Amino acid sequence: MMLKRGKPILLFLVLTLLVVFIPVPNTTSAAPNWQLVWSDEFNGSSLNRGVWTPEIGTGYNGWGNNELQYYTDRPQNVQVTGGNLVITAQRENYEGRNYTSARIKTQGLKSFKYGKIEARIKIPTGQGIWPAFWMLGESFRDVGWPYCGEIDIMEHVNNESVVHGTVHWDANGYASYGRASGNLDFSQFHTYSIEWDPSYIRWFVDGVQYNEIYIANGTGNTEEFQKPFFILLNLAVGGNWPGSPNGSTPFPAQMLVDYVRVYQDQGGSSPVLENGAVYTIASKVSGKVLDVTDVSTADGAKIQQWTNYSASNQRFRLESTGDGYYKLTAIHSGKVLDVPSASTAAGVQLQQWTDNGTDAQRWRIVDAGGGYFKLISKASGLVMDVSGASTADGAAVQQWTDNGTDAQKWMFTKVN
């Protein structure tokens, strides 16, 4: 079984241009109406063999990558305990190899075409350590790799501060496209996901998008990505990309997976937002609208909620920035909704500021159901929130950890 995963080997310029320079339509749908269709929460005491199959051995040529481990299904290498799937890589002599680990897959048991596929994972770091959460086309057994297609939702190597999201496919020859995330703290769990539909695959960490590829109508010979895929989780040791472990590499190394979840678009109820249109933005918890304090036109003027009196400081133009995010421009001032100093702290009150093109002024708009949306800061991954779920005029509008409450749900009403 030859599966070359990891750092792209070939990047075709034409394909890259197709990915990057996609015109923004004048009308855009909000995020799909995701509904959970399958999950493994790993809350039991053993791996669900009705869903997951452990792979055994060294594969062909170290699983196509000159990897150094022997994969087993022993509890020393793969187990479900403490609410997590735990994959452990060990330095030990076993079946002619110096390392053991585990790799599990849903091939032949669970496969999915399109959807939001995510996992909450805590990954190990160290020279020669290579954890991954990824997918292969269900046609793999029939057509082989790369003809089946591969979607790497998350890969990490060595001591890098980023993860990588990549696709591999056949375009009359091997092709790949990938990008790295922003810097992450790997002492913590993070949620890694893709949102995949007939037109795009988009990559996220903790809800913040960092990569996308355009696949509509098989653009760039990407027709592989219009077919079902199965899921894999593994922790490799060594290989062409990371290189070999050394004396500094910590063993045992553990990859903890809190859950794997798959959502699919149930359609029907997702509102449509018009790029370039002007809206009032009303809180579900209070019915009051987003408002720039004192009708100020100054940089740094705070954002609050207030009774809707149809004023220009309560109206915002929605404009796509072409990367899955939007900016919101106050009509009275021409300044945009901004997270002060690009802070990542919960509780920071939002402000208006001159448009400077930074992530602090970019917002992902996600359908929250019932005609409401949540707005997620690209800079922080936190959501727009009414402080204390207040219903009072003048209550601060801040960023806060997503808790799913009505204080974080907003209705867009078009006024122009």
Sequence and secondary structure as in RCSB ss.txt:
>XXXX:A:sequence
MMLKRGKPILLFLVLTLLVVFIPVPNTTSAAPNWQLVWSDEFNGSSLNRGVWTPEIGTGYNGWGNNELQYYTDRP
QNVQVTGGNLVITAQRENYEGRNYTSARIKTQGLKSFKYGKIEARIKIPTGQGIWPAFWMLGESFRDVGWPYCGE
IDIMEHVNNESVVHGTVHWDANGYASYGRASGNLDFSQFHTYSIEWDPSYIRWFVDGVQYNEIYIANGTGNTEEF
QKPFFILLNLAVGGNWPGSPNGSTPFPAQMLVDYVRVYQDQGGSSPVLENGAVYTIASKVSGKVLDVTDVSTADG
AKIQQWTNYSASNQRFRLESTGDGYYKLTAIHSGKVLDVPSASTAAGVQLQQWTDNGTDAQRWRIVDAGGGYFKL
ISKASGLVMDVSGASTADGAAVQQWTDNGTDAQKWMFTKVN
>XXXX:A:secstr
     SS S   HHHHHHHH     SEEE S  EEEEEEE   SSS  TTT EE  B TTTIIIII  EEE  ST
TTEEEETTEEEEEEEEEEETTEEEEE EEE TTT  BSSEEEEEEEE   STTEEEEEEEEETTHHHH TTTT E
EEEEE  TT S  EEEEEEESSSEEEEEEE     TTS EEEEEEE SSEEEEEETTEEEEEEE GGGGGG GGG
GS EEEEEEEEES TTT    TT  SSEEEEEEEEEEEEE  S   EEETT EEEEEETTT  EEEEGGG  STT
 BEEEE     GGG EEEEE SSS EEEEETTT  EEE GGG   TT B EEE     GGG EEEEEEETTEEEE
EETTTS EEEEGGG  STT BEEEE     GGG EEEEE  
